[in-house]
Amino acid sequence: MSKEDMVKEAVEEAKAKAVETAEAEADADKENPAEGNPAEGETAETDSSPSDSENPGSEKEQTEENESDTGGQGPKAEKKKLFGKKNKKDKKDEKIEELTDRLTRQMAEFDNFRKRTEKEKSQMYEIGAKDIIEKILPIVDNFERGLSSMPAEEKATPFAEGMEKIYKQLMTTLEGIGVRPIEAVGQEFNPDFHNAVMHVEDEELGENIIAEEFQKGYMYRDSVVRHSMVKVAN
């Protein structure tokens, strides 16, 4: 046998033994996985990472690279980002907020509607009351004309006394609902309450002073139902 043949045979035998050894180790790892994994981890770690003596600045460089990737703050920045992230609201909470907001708006609209309705109702009541009072005032005027034109000797008669009592009862009723006469004679002329239909020269009264009242004016609460017809001194 030549030397070349002997070398080839030795190589073949070494390969066969290496294969058998690898198969035996693999079988052992399968039977004992807890013992096999650390060895693999250590082998991989030993093979993949260079020694400290070969690369003395590797840890520092790697730390600097990690800090540069995270903005120069390292693990603290990652924790800050993780804990600083806002959690999304639950759909139920969003629905509750939406319904609460809608209810608040509807309550505000209802309150505005109630106030507006009360104001309109009050205005309608006042307009209706003023319309009725305007129709009653001519009756009051006729009572006053009749009583003022009655002779003195007839005022003591039962008829005159009855008319006087009816007139007073009517005026008491009007006063009870807020109707009152406007003061005129001797007062300064005010166009908001008085209607000047005549002027007279009278130095004793003074300027813009009412000298005489032709028709009595009335107010209902704070509004004028009928202006007083007056004579004003210049």
C-alpha positions, 0 to 999 in steps of 0.5 A: 500500500502506498503512502497516499492510500494510507493517508486517504484511509486515515482521513476516512477513519477520522471522518467516520469517528467525527460523524459518530461523535457528533451524532452521539452528542446530538442524541445526548442533547435531545435526552438532556435539553437543559444541559445542552442549551447552556453549552450551545449558548456559551459556544455561540457566545464564545465563537461570535464575540471577540475577547476583551483583550482582542477588542478592549473598547467594544463594550464602550463603543457598543454602549455609545452606539446604543445611546446614540440610537436612543437619543443619548439617554440609553434605557431611560429614554426607552422606559420614558417612551414606554410609560409616557405613552397614553392609553386609548380610551375605551369605546364605552367611555367615549360613548358615555362622554358623547351621550353626556355632552348630548344631554348637556346640550339638550338641557341647555336648549330646553332651558332656553326654550322654557325661558323664551316661552315664558317671556312670549306667554307674558307678552301675550298676556299683557297684550290681551289685558291691554286690549280688554282695558282699552275697551273698558276705559270708554265705559269709565269715561262715561261714568265720570262724565255722567257723575260730573254733569249731575246736579248737586241736588240729585247726587243725594238720590239713591240712583246717583249713590248707586252709580257712584258705588258702581263706578268706585267698584269698577275703579277698584277692580281695575286698580287691583289688576294693575291699572292706574291713572296717569297724573297730568294737571300740574305735572311737567309735560312728558311725551311718553305719558301725555299727548298735547292737543292744545297750548296756552300762554300762562306765565303763572304755570311755567313752561311745559306745565300741564294746565288742563286734562281733556281725557284721562290717561291710564297705565297697565303695570309699566306700559301706557294703555292710553295717553292723557290728552292735555293742554300745555302752558308755554 
